[in-house]
Amino acid sequence: MHFQSNNTITAPKIGGFWLGCQAWTFNRRTVAEAIQLTAKAGGKTIEFFPGQKLEADSKEGLGPDNSDATIAKVKDWCQKAGITPVAFGVTGFAANEADARKLATFAKKLGIRTIVTESGAAELKVMEPFLKDMDLYLAIHNHPRQPKNPNYKVWDPKYVLELVSPFDKRIGSCADTGHWVRSGVKPVDAMKILKGRIHGSHLKDLSSFGEPHGHDVPYGTGVSDIPAILEEFRKQNYQGHLSIEYEINGDGPLDEVASCIGFVRGLGYSKK
C-alpha cells in the first residue's frame, strides 16, 4: 500500500527522541499546568488527554468541542513554554463520518501528529480517509490484559497488527510498554512484531513483570529494560513521540519525570 507523509514532529530531540509527557501524568492538574510542568521537568513534547480541565477558572475540558479560540489559546501556552503538542488520547469516536471528521479536524487544528485510541475496525475504516486527507496518524493503545474479559484483545501486539494491517500505514500502534509488562509481554518482543506500525508510545518502567499492579518507577530502576526499548526504537528508525506517563500521584511526580528525561538524555542515542 502506497504511503507518503510529510507530518514530522518539529520539537527538539532528547537523546535522539521526541520526548515529553502524557498529560495524564498531571491528571489532577489543568492543561495549562500540565504544559508548564512538562517544560519544568525538561520535556519538549506533550500528549493531551480528553476532558482535562483547561485552567483553574474554567469548567471547559480539552476536546473536539473546543472553539478555534480555545485551541489557539492552548497552542499559545505550548509555544510560550517551548512545548510541542504531538498527540491526543486515549480517545474514542463513533463509527460515523461526522464524528471521525470532527475528531480529525480538532487534531489538525491543535497541530498534533497522532490520535491515540482503542477503537475497532469499524471506526478505523471511517477514520482512514480523514487521516489521509489531513496527513494524521492514528495509534491503537494497549491497556493491560483482562483475564475475565476475553473480548479485550488490544493488549496483544499480534492482534493489534492484525487489526491495523488492512489499513493505510498511518494507522498503527501506540506502544504502552508498561501495560505490556503488566500483561506479561516483553516490550522489545512486541515492538518487533509491530515494526513499521508504531506511531506513538507511552514509555514506562515498572516495578515488576506480569503483575497487574506493578507501579511506575524512574527509567532504569525497573524491569522494563528501557535501554533495550530505546535501542529497538533506534533500530526501527522510529519517527513518533515518546510520552512519559506516570499513573500514580496525578498532581505530578516532577522529580521522577525529570529523572526519566535525564536517563534518556544520558544514553545519548542521537550521537550513535
MARMAR-110462 format. One line per 3 residues: number of its first residue (from 0); their letters; for each residue x, z, y of C-alpha. Coordinates in Angstrom, 2 decimals, always signed. Each point is the difference from the previous one (the first is absolute). Layout:
BEGIN
NUM = a = X/Z/Y | ...
END
This chain:
BEGIN
0 = mhf = +0.00/+0.00/+0.00 | +1.45/-1.02/+3.35 | +0.85/+2.94/+2.23
3 = qsn = +1.46/+0.06/+3.47 | -0.17/+2.82/+2.54 | +1.54/+0.67/+3.39
6 = nti = -1.33/+3.56/+0.22 | +3.24/+1.99/+0.12 | +0.39/+3.61/+1.06
9 = tap = +1.98/+0.18/+3.24 | +0.93/+3.70/+0.05 | +3.63/+1.17/-0.25
12 = kig = +1.07/+0.75/-3.56 | +1.28/+3.30/-1.37 | +2.50/-0.37/-2.82
15 = gfw = -1.16/-3.56/-0.49 | -3.74/+0.75/-0.15 | -3.00/+0.16/+2.31
18 = lgc = -0.59/+3.72/-0.28 | -2.50/+2.35/+1.57 | -3.02/+2.11/-0.85
21 = qaw = -3.42/-0.37/-1.52 | -2.07/+1.84/+2.62 | -1.66/+2.01/-2.79
24 = tfn = +3.16/+2.12/+0.13 | -1.49/+1.26/+3.28 | -3.66/-0.11/-1.06
27 = rrt = -0.93/+3.16/+1.88 | +1.42/-1.53/+3.17 | -1.28/-2.83/+2.17
30 = vae = +1.16/-3.63/-0.01 | +1.80/+0.64/+3.28 | +1.81/+3.01/-1.51
33 = aiq = +0.83/-1.84/-3.25 | +1.74/-2.72/+2.00 | +2.01/+2.54/+1.98
36 = lta = +0.95/+2.04/-3.08 | +1.09/-3.10/-1.90 | +2.29/-0.88/+2.90
39 = kag = +1.28/+3.57/+0.27 | +0.96/-0.03/-3.69 | +1.94/-3.23/+0.51
42 = gkt = -2.43/-2.50/-1.51 | -0.48/-3.50/+1.36 | -3.32/-1.04/-1.57
45 = ief = -3.41/+1.50/-0.66 | -2.75/-0.69/-2.50 | -3.35/+1.17/+1.33
48 = fpg = -2.88/+1.30/-2.09 | -3.71/-0.52/+0.73 | -1.94/+2.58/+1.95
51 = qkl = +2.87/+2.01/+1.45 | -1.10/+1.48/+3.33 | +1.58/-1.94/+2.85
54 = ead = +0.85/+2.85/+2.39 | -0.93/+3.60/+0.68 | -2.82/-0.70/+2.45
57 = ske = -1.53/-2.84/-2.04 | -2.48/-0.06/-2.88 | +0.91/-3.59/-0.89
60 = glg = +1.96/-0.79/-3.14 | +2.31/-2.95/-0.62 | -1.61/-2.95/-1.74
63 = pdn = -1.63/-3.43/+0.18 | -2.75/+1.22/+2.33 | +2.50/+0.76/+2.78
66 = sda = -0.33/-1.95/+3.23 | +2.75/-2.33/+1.22 | +0.78/+2.60/+2.68
69 = tia = +0.51/+2.72/-2.62 | +2.22/-2.22/-2.11 | +2.05/-0.86/+3.08
72 = kvk = +0.38/+3.72/+0.75 | +1.32/+0.73/-3.50 | +2.45/-2.90/+0.23
75 = dwc = +1.18/+1.30/+3.37 | +0.61/+3.45/-1.48 | +2.09/-1.62/-2.74
78 = qka = +2.00/-2.14/+2.41 | +0.83/+2.95/+2.25 | +1.13/+2.05/-3.02
81 = git = +2.09/-2.81/-1.49 | -2.25/-0.19/-3.05 | -1.25/-3.21/-1.65
84 = pva = -3.40/+0.07/-1.77 | +0.39/-1.73/-3.36 | -2.96/+0.88/-2.22
87 = fgv = -3.49/+1.50/-0.20 | -1.47/+1.79/-3.00 | -0.96/+1.07/-2.50
90 = tgf = -3.25/-1.67/+1.05 | -3.00/-1.53/-1.71 | -2.15/-2.96/+0.99
93 = aan = -3.10/-1.65/-1.38 | +0.15/-3.23/-1.99 | -1.57/-2.06/+2.77
96 = ead = +1.38/-2.35/+2.60 | -1.09/+2.03/+3.02 | +1.68/+3.22/-1.13
99 = ark = +3.19/-1.76/-1.07 | +0.24/-1.89/+3.28 | -0.57/+3.19/+1.99
102 = lat = +2.82/+1.86/-1.77 | +2.43/-2.93/+0.16 | -0.74/-0.57/+3.69
105 = fak = +0.62/+3.69/+0.73 | +3.31/-0.15/-1.89 | +1.09/-3.10/+1.90
108 = klg = -0.88/+1.54/+3.37 | +1.86/+3.21/-0.90 | +3.05/-2.12/-0.80
111 = irt = +0.52/+1.24/-3.53 | +1.27/-2.00/-2.95 | -1.76/+1.60/-2.96
114 = ivt = -3.46/+1.30/-0.88 | +0.20/+2.63/-2.74 | -2.98/+0.40/-2.33
117 = esg = -1.11/+0.71/-3.56 | -2.64/-2.73/-0.05 | -0.84/-2.17/-2.98
120 = aae = -0.04/-3.73/-0.71 | -3.31/-0.65/+1.79 | +1.31/+1.45/+3.26
123 = lkv = +3.36/-1.77/-0.35 | -1.73/-3.35/-0.46 | -1.96/+0.48/+3.22
126 = mep = +3.01/+1.24/+1.96 | +2.48/-2.67/-1.19 | -0.92/-2.76/+2.51
129 = flk = +0.25/+2.42/+2.93 | +3.46/+1.11/-1.12 | +1.12/-3.62/-0.08
132 = dmd = -1.60/-0.84/+3.33 | +1.38/+3.05/+1.84 | +3.28/+0.21/-1.96
135 = lyl = -0.59/+3.54/-1.26 | +0.86/+1.76/-3.24 | -2.18/+2.16/-2.22
138 = aih = +1.48/+2.62/-2.32 | -1.71/+1.80/-2.88 | +0.86/+3.69/+0.16
141 = nhp = +0.26/+2.19/-3.09 | -1.21/+3.57/-0.26 | +0.87/+2.05/-3.12
144 = rqp = -1.36/-0.76/-3.43 | -3.41/+1.57/-0.65 | -0.19/+0.91/-3.72
147 = knp = -3.72/+0.75/+0.25 | -0.74/-3.29/+1.81 | +1.19/-3.00/-2.05
150 = nyk = -1.55/-2.34/+2.58 | +2.67/+0.99/+2.51 | +2.76/-2.46/-0.86
153 = vwd = +2.13/-0.66/+3.08 | +2.38/+2.84/-0.91 | +1.40/-2.51/-2.54
156 = pky = +2.37/-2.60/+1.52 | -0.80/-2.44/-2.80 | -3.68/+0.13/+0.92
159 = vle = +0.79/-0.45/+3.71 | +2.08/-3.07/-0.80 | -2.85/-1.40/-2.10
162 = lvs = -2.44/+0.72/+2.84 | +2.00/-1.70/+2.76 | +1.57/-2.90/-1.91
165 = pfd = -2.94/-2.44/+0.41 | +0.18/+0.36/+3.78 | +2.28/-1.12/+2.80
168 = kri = +3.33/+1.81/-0.04 | -0.99/+1.80/+3.21 | -2.02/+2.24/-2.34
171 = gsc = +2.16/+2.46/-1.92 | +0.87/+3.66/-0.45 | +0.51/+3.04/+2.20
174 = adt = +2.46/+1.85/-2.21 | -0.77/+3.71/+0.19 | +3.03/+1.34/-1.85
177 = ghw = -1.27/+3.57/-0.02 | -3.28/-0.87/-1.68 | +1.88/-2.08/-2.58
180 = vrs = +2.14/+3.05/-0.77 | -3.13/+2.15/-0.27 | -1.38/-2.58/-2.44
183 = gvk = +3.14/+0.11/-2.16 | +1.20/-3.42/+1.19 | +3.61/-0.48/+1.07
186 = pvd = -0.08/-1.65/+3.43 | +2.81/-2.47/-0.65 | -1.72/-1.21/-3.17
189 = amk = -3.23/-0.53/+1.96 | +1.83/-1.80/+2.79 | +1.57/-2.42/-2.46
192 = ilk = -3.44/-0.83/-1.37 | -1.31/-0.69/+3.52 | +3.07/-1.85/+1.28
195 = gri = -0.93/-2.44/+2.74 | -3.43/+1.57/+0.53 | +0.91/+3.30/+1.70
198 = hgs = -1.11/-0.04/+3.64 | +0.07/+3.68/+0.85 | +1.15/+3.35/-1.34
201 = hlk = -0.82/+3.67/+0.33 | +3.47/+1.26/-0.87 | -0.01/+3.51/-1.46
204 = dls = +2.33/+2.28/-1.89 | -1.77/+2.53/-2.21 | +0.82/+3.37/-1.50
207 = sfg = -0.95/-0.96/-3.58 | -0.69/-3.03/-2.21 | -3.34/-0.68/-1.67
210 = eph = -1.67/+2.99/+1.63 | -3.18/-0.63/+2.03 | +0.87/+2.85/+2.34
213 = ghd = +3.64/-0.89/+0.61 | +0.62/+0.46/+3.71 | +1.98/-1.88/+2.63
216 = vpy = +3.63/+0.95/+0.62 | +2.69/-1.49/+2.28 | +1.57/-3.19/-1.31
219 = gtg = +2.81/+0.61/-2.43 | -1.17/+3.46/-1.09 | -2.70/-1.02/-2.51
222 = vsd = -0.48/-2.07/-3.15 | -1.04/-3.37/+1.45 | +3.58/-1.36/+0.28
225 = ipa = -0.29/-1.25/+3.57 | +3.45/-1.69/-0.05 | -1.04/-2.12/-3.00
228 = ile = -3.31/-0.86/+1.68 | +1.74/-1.11/+3.17 | +2.53/-1.98/-1.98
231 = efr = -2.83/-1.82/-1.79 | -1.65/-0.77/+3.34 | +3.31/-1.38/+1.20
234 = kqn = +0.41/-2.15/-3.13 | -3.50/-1.39/+0.51 | +0.74/-0.83/+3.66
237 = yqg = -3.02/+2.07/+0.91 | -1.51/-0.94/+3.38 | -2.71/+2.64/+0.32
240 = hls = -0.18/+3.49/+1.43 | +0.93/+3.36/-1.51 | -2.33/+2.82/+1.05
243 = iey = +1.01/+3.61/-0.46 | -3.14/+1.83/-1.07 | -0.04/+3.75/-0.43
246 = ein = -3.34/+1.16/-1.41 | +0.59/+3.68/+0.71 | -0.15/+1.70/+3.41
249 = gdg = -2.05/-2.56/+1.94 | +1.19/+1.51/+3.27 | +3.23/-1.85/-0.65
252 = pld = +3.07/+1.06/-1.99 | +2.33/-1.32/+2.68 | +3.26/+1.32/-1.42
255 = eva = -0.73/-1.44/-3.44 | -0.92/-3.40/+1.43 | +3.18/-0.04/+2.08
258 = sci = +1.98/+0.89/-3.15 | -1.55/-2.96/-1.85 | +0.91/-2.35/+2.84
261 = gfv = +3.53/+1.36/+0.06 | +0.31/-0.52/-3.75 | -0.90/-3.68/+0.24
264 = rgl = +2.28/-0.47/+2.99 | +2.83/+1.69/-1.88 | -0.24/-2.42/-2.93
267 = gys = +0.55/-2.82/+2.47 | -1.24/-2.97/-2.01 | +0.12/-2.08/+3.18
270 = kk = +3.79/-0.01/-0.43 | -0.06/-1.40/-3.53
END
